[in-house]
């Protein structure tokens, strides 16, 4: 398979970093919004939940999908490959886990907050479904953010490099 030129690889790296920044940065914001923004009336709670859904839909999802797509392109069209280094395999595991977990659990939990807070206002804070979803977003979102930050650091440090054969 034909490999990318050095210049094309630099562009690819720039896009990969951009999408990773979107994903990680928005995850940081969601993790901070949940425990630190306190609503004092019905519309504030609804507004916080709508903002969280907006960040998820328009920053996290495109960032995660962009990081996944540029990672695929990296593996196919550059010399990095899929399994040459253990740190690449770990990054793939984290990325795939993050996309799947976000799609089937974190995203739906965030999405379900909006209609409950719209219908119930501040009373949603004592609704068992609402509090469960909000807790899951806080705990599992923080866990996922931790794995993404770990992936970011292993991208920079590149531990577990393949040993050179003399």
N, C-alpha and C positions, 0 to 999 in steps of 0.2 A: 504494500500500500504506500502511496506517495505521502511523504511527510511535509509538514508546513515549513516554510522558510523561517529564518530567524525573525524577520520583521512581522510575519503573520503570527508567530508564537508570542511576540510581545503584545500585539493587539489582543490575542486570545487571553493572555495573562491579565491584561487590564480589565477586560470584560469579566473574567472569572473573579477577580478581586472586587470589582464593582458589585456584582450580584451577591457575593459573600458578605460584603459590607451591608447591603440592603437587608439580608436575612438576619445577620447577627445584630445589627443596630436596631431593627424593629423588634427583635426578640427581647433585647435589653429594655426597650421602652415598654413593651407589654408587661414584662416582669416587674417593672417599677410602677406602672399605672395601677395594677391590681391592688397592691396593699397600701399605696400611699395617697391615692386620690380618694377623698372621702366626700360623698355626696351629702348635701344638706336638704335637698328637696327631690321630688319625683323626677323632674326633667334633668337634673344634674346626673342622677344615676343612669337614666336612659342615655344621656349624652356621652357619658364615660363608656358605656357598653357599645354604643354606635361607633365611637372613635376606635375602640379596640377591634371591632369587626372591620372597620375601614383599614386599619393598619395591617390586619391579617390578610384581607382580600387584595389590597393594592400594593403592599410592600413585601410582606413575608412570602406570600405565594409566588409572585414573580421573582423574588430574590432566590428562593429555594429552587424553583424550576430553572432559573438561569444558571445557578451554580451547578446544578445537576447536568444540564445540557453542555455547558462549557467544560465540565469535568469529563463528560463522555467524549467530546471533541479532543480534549487533551490526550486522553488514553488512546484514541484511534489514530490521530494525525500527528503526534509528536513522539519523541523517543521515550517518554515516561512510561507508557504502557499501562497494563492493568495490575500486574503482579510482580514487577521488578523489585519493588521495595515494600517492606512490611508496612511502612507508614502510609503508603498509597492505599493498601488494602484496608487499613484502619479508617482512613478518610472515606473510602467508599462505603464501608459499613455504617459510619456515622451519618453520611449524607443520605443513604437509602433509608436508614432507620428514621431520620428526621423527616424526610418527605412522606413516608408511609404513616408514621405516627401523627404528624401534623394533619395529614389528609383525613384520616379516619377517627382521630380522637381529639386532638387539640382544637382544630378548626371547628368541628361540630359543637364542642363545649363552648367556644366563644360565640358561635352563631346562636346558640340557644339562650344566651343571656339577654339578647336584645328584645325578643318578644315578651319575655317574662317581665323585664323592667319597664317596658312600655305599658303593659297591661296593669301591673301592680304597683308601679312606682317604688317608693322606699319600702313598702311591704314585701317586696321581693327579697329583701335582706333576711327575712325569716322564712322564706319559701325553701323547702328542702331541696328541690330540684335546682333552684338558682344557686343556693350556697354550695351544693355539691359541685356543680359545674365551675363555679368561681374558684373553689378550692383546688379542683383538678387542674385548671388553667394555671394557677399559682404554683403548685408543687411540680407538676409534670412539665410546665413551661420553663421553670427554673432548671429542672434536670436537663431538658433539651438544650437550653442555652448553655449550660455547662459543657455538654458534649460538643456543641458548636465551637465554643471557645477553645476547647482541647484540640479540635480539628484545625483551628486557625493556628495554634502554636506548633502543632506538628508539621504544618505546611511550611512554617518558617524554619524550625529547628531541624527538620528532616532526620529524626532519630532512626535507629535501626537500619542504617544504610547497608546496602549489599556490600559485602567485603570484596575488595579488589583482589583478583588472582594475579600473582606475579609471574 
